[in-house]
């Protein structure tokens, strides 16, 4: 997968926006560990993406997954 085309700015809002393209979500998951926790809040995040995020970890990922799974 190719990274998103400029001038896209990777932000928490982009990571949790359900209108964000799936390729961009995967790019965030692979290259922006500080934003992975926000992917968990995205209703468009499928099981494969969530599994990748859970295994890759990052700041706040465990807490975000706990909230998702307890909710």
C-alpha positions in Angstrom: 0.0 0.0 0.0 1.1 3.5 -0.8 1.0 6.3 1.8 -1.7 8.9 1.4 -1.0 11.6 -1.2 0.1 15.0 0.2 -1.1 17.3 1.6 -3.0 15.0 3.9 -2.2 15.6 7.5 -2.4 12.6 9.9 -4.4 13.7 12.9 -6.6 12.0 15.6 -9.7 13.3 13.8 -8.6 11.7 10.5 -7.9 8.4 12.3 -11.4 8.2 13.9 -13.4 9.7 11.0 -15.5 6.9 9.3 -15.2 8.8 6.0 -11.4 8.2 6.0 -10.3 5.8 3.2 -9.3 2.4 4.4 -5.9 2.7 2.8 -5.3 5.8 4.9 -6.4 4.0 8.1 -3.9 1.2 7.3 -1.1 3.8 6.6 -1.8 5.3 10.0 -1.7 1.9 11.7 1.6 1.1 10.1 3.4 4.4 10.3 1.8 6.6 13.1 1.9 4.6 16.4 0.8 7.7 18.3 -2.5 7.7 16.4 -3.3 4.0 16.6 -5.5 4.5 19.7 -7.8 6.7 17.6 -8.3 4.0 15.0 -10.0 1.9 17.6 -12.7 4.6 17.8 -13.3 4.5 14.0 -16.5 2.5 13.2 -14.9 1.7 9.8 -12.0 -0.2 11.5 -12.5 -3.9 10.7 -11.3 -6.9 12.6 -8.1 -7.1 10.7 -7.2 -3.5 11.3 -8.0 -3.8 15.0 -6.0 -7.0 15.3 -3.0 -5.3 13.7 -3.4 -2.3 16.1 -3.7 -4.6 19.1 -0.5 -6.5 18.2 1.5 -3.4 17.1 0.5 -1.5 20.3 1.3 2.1 20.9 0.5 4.9 23.3 -3.1 4.4 24.7 -3.9 1.4 22.5 -4.5 -1.0 25.4 -6.9 1.5 27.1 -8.7 2.2 23.9 -9.2 -1.5 23.2 -10.4 -2.1 26.8 -13.1 0.7 26.3 -14.2 -0.8 23.0 -14.4 -4.4 24.3 -16.1 -3.4 27.6 -18.6 -1.3 25.8 
